[in-house]
Amino acid sequence: MALYVERLCGIPRLTPAGAAQLATDVEYVLTVAAALGVAPTPALALARRLLEAEPTADGLRAAVEGAPGGGGTSTAGEGKQSKLRPMTLAQGDPN
């Protein structure tokens, strides 16, 4: 799962539709992993929450604060967040 998260972090930009599709794909991977008895990594769970969050500072902050150890008082959530490259959500369809 670490390689999957690494590849997710390599995506420089996502449209809102792309973020929604990627969130669906991540949810599918998590479902398959759960069926195999594999626990999700905290980084992948955080990636899913970030992809599902509103593309605003408050929405992203809420997604990070929902991380285990989050809430703004612990650096554990911040350490996991720093592994994720900031994503620019483009408005509208670029095509």
N, C-alpha and C positions, 0 to 999 in steps of 0.2 A: 504494500500500500504506500510505502514511502516514495517509490518511484512514480506512482500515480499522482501523488500530491505534488511532487517536484514538477511533473509535466503540467499540472494545473497551474502552478505558479509561473510557468513560462509563457502563459497566454498574456500578451500585452494589453489587449482591449477586448471587451465584450459588449455587444449590443444588449439591450434588455431581453430580447428574444433569445440571444445566445446564452445569456446568463441563466434564463429559465430552462433551456434545454440542457445545459451543463448540470444544473441542480438536479434535474430529473435523472441524468446519467449517473451522477454521484450517488443519488438515492438508490438506484438499481444496483450499483456495485456494493453498497452497504447492505442491501437486502440479500444479495447472493452470499456475501461474506458471512452474514448472520446465519444463513441457512447451513453454511459449512462449519459453524461454530467458531468463527474468527471474529474477535472483538475489533471494532473500528478504532483506528488510531485517533488521538485527540486532534491532530492536525487535519485529518480528513473530515472529522465531525465539524470542526471550525470552518473548513472550506465550504461545506454544505450550508452552514448557517450564513456565511458571508454571501454566498450566491443567492440565497433566498431572501436576503435582507433588502430593505428599501435602499435605493442608491443615493442615500443622503448620509451626511456625517452622523446624524442621530441614529439612523437605521443600522449603519455599520458598527457604531459604538455599542448599540444594544446587542448585536450579534456576538461581538467579542465579549461583552460582559456576561453573556449567557454561557460562556465557556467554563468548564470546570476550573476552579481557582480564579475565575473572573470576578467582576464586580468593582473593578477599579482599585482595589486595595492590595491585590496580589500581583507579583510580577510573573507568576506562572502562566496566566493567560496572555500576558504581553509577550512572553518569550515564544509562545506558539504563534501568536499573530505575526511576529517579526519574520517568521519563516515564509509567510505568504507575501508575495509581491503585491504592491498596491495595484488595483485594477481600475482602469478608466472605463466607465460605462458610457458608451456613445449614445446620444439621443437620436432616435429615428433609424431607419434602414439605410446603410451606406450605398445600396444599389440603386 
